[in-house]
Amino acid sequence: MENKKSGLGFDALKAFIEKAVKLGKYPANTASGYLAALKTVERAFLTEEPKTIEYLLSHLEELFVRQSDLQLSPQSVPVYISRIKKVCNDFNTYGTDATAIYRWNRTIRKKALKSQEAKEVKPASNDMNNGSESSENNFSQNQQVSNGVKLNTVSWRLRPGVVIRIELPEDLNETDVKKIKALLNIELGQDL
């Protein structure tokens, strides 16, 4: 059976994703993410390279490094790699046997914020609805000092495709938040 699996490639993975969506095993947005990752890495294959799952998994990082014109941030590449590994793993478990996909009991993941992230993100996300784009995908925070004031650089995904980054003083107060709101109102030309 291993020989059979090793010869399968991108078309089999794409067909598996489509079938998984039809059967409710993948939400449509998850499937879109998997397909986007596959299409991105598929561009890196040279004509003489086999487009098999086995080859893909053994050369995954190299395939992304090869693409100098790739418009992905360094933070996005690991996300794409994890998507490809996940769909390949699901395919190996549920896609190679015609009946296995019907026995697949998909667990629905709920993203929970860690206590520190919830503490940091919740006030900021309620107070700000716009910001400059950043290429980071996940919430992150780092700290620096400017003119004796500790600043936290906080980044998080505002909505799909839009990540914001802002430096906030560690001792952020209600007056600061009102000033930020006023600035955003001016920027947007409307009330928030």
BELSUL-V917056 format. One record per residue. N is the residue number from 0. RES is the residue in one letter. D_FIRST is the distance of its C-alpha to the first C-alpha in Angstrom with 2 decimals. Layout:
{{N	RES	D_FIRST} {N	RES	D_FIRST}}
This chain:
{{0	M	0.00} {1	E	3.83} {2	N	5.40} {3	K	5.08} {4	K	6.39} {5	S	8.77} {6	G	10.36} {7	L	11.34} {8	G	14.86} {9	F	18.13} {10	D	18.42} {11	A	15.28} {12	L	16.69} {13	K	20.11} {14	A	19.14} {15	F	17.45} {16	I	20.71} {17	E	22.85} {18	K	21.17} {19	A	21.48} {20	V	25.15} {21	K	25.82} {22	L	24.52} {23	G	26.51} {24	K	23.76} {25	Y	25.16} {26	P	28.85} {27	A	29.78} {28	N	31.16} {29	T	28.04} {30	A	25.99} {31	S	28.69} {32	G	28.39} {33	Y	24.65} {34	L	25.23} {35	A	28.20} {36	A	26.33} {37	L	23.60} {38	K	26.39} {39	T	28.29} {40	V	25.65} {41	E	24.58} {42	R	28.19} {43	A	27.83} {44	F	25.21} {45	L	26.87} {46	T	26.39} {47	E	24.79} {48	E	22.15} {49	P	18.62} {50	K	18.28} {51	T	14.71} {52	I	13.88} {53	E	13.15} {54	Y	16.52} {55	L	18.23} {56	L	17.65} {57	S	18.69} {58	H	21.79} {59	L	22.73} {60	E	26.21} {61	E	27.07} {62	L	26.37} {63	F	28.89} {64	V	31.38} {65	R	31.42} {66	Q	32.84} {67	S	36.51} {68	D	37.54} {69	L	35.32} {70	Q	37.62} {71	L	35.77} {72	S	37.62} {73	P	36.41} {74	Q	35.88} {75	S	33.69} {76	V	31.16} {77	P	29.73} {78	V	29.57} {79	Y	27.56} {80	I	25.21} {81	S	24.74} {82	R	24.13} {83	I	21.37} {84	K	19.71} {85	K	20.19} {86	V	18.78} {87	C	15.66} {88	N	15.27} {89	D	16.00} {90	F	13.56} {91	N	10.63} {92	T	12.19} {93	Y	13.49} {94	G	12.41} {95	T	8.80} {96	D	9.90} {97	A	13.15} {98	T	15.15} {99	A	14.39} {100	I	16.84} {101	Y	19.53} {102	R	19.31} {103	W	19.70} {104	N	23.16} {105	R	24.10} {106	T	26.78} {107	I	29.65} {108	R	30.87} {109	K	34.57} {110	K	35.85} {111	A	38.63} {112	L	41.05} {113	K	41.84} {114	S	45.44} {115	Q	46.71} {116	E	45.00} {117	A	46.36} {118	K	49.78} {119	E	49.72} {120	V	48.02} {121	K	49.61} {122	P	53.20} {123	A	52.29} {124	S	50.04} {125	N	52.78} {126	D	55.39} {127	M	53.74} {128	N	52.00} {129	N	51.93} {130	G	51.51} {131	S	50.47} {132	E	46.88} {133	S	44.78} {134	S	41.32} {135	E	40.16} {136	N	37.69} {137	N	38.32} {138	F	41.55} {139	S	43.05} {140	Q	46.43} {141	N	48.37} {142	Q	51.99} {143	Q	54.77} {144	V	58.56} {145	S	60.85} {146	N	64.63} {147	G	64.30} {148	V	62.15} {149	K	58.61} {150	L	56.29} {151	N	52.82} {152	T	50.62} {153	V	48.43} {154	S	45.57} {155	W	43.48} {156	R	41.83} {157	L	44.51} {158	R	42.28} {159	P	39.14} {160	G	39.85} {161	V	43.09} {162	V	43.44} {163	I	46.93} {164	R	48.47} {165	I	51.91} {166	E	54.03} {167	L	55.86} {168	P	58.48} {169	E	57.44} {170	D	60.52} {171	L	59.74} {172	N	62.29} {173	E	63.19} {174	T	65.59} {175	D	62.88} {176	V	60.58} {177	K	63.43} {178	K	64.00} {179	I	60.32} {180	K	60.47} {181	A	63.64} {182	L	62.07} {183	L	59.10} {184	N	61.56} {185	I	63.40} {186	E	60.21} {187	L	59.04} {188	G	62.56} {189	Q	62.05} {190	D	62.06} {191	L	58.90}}
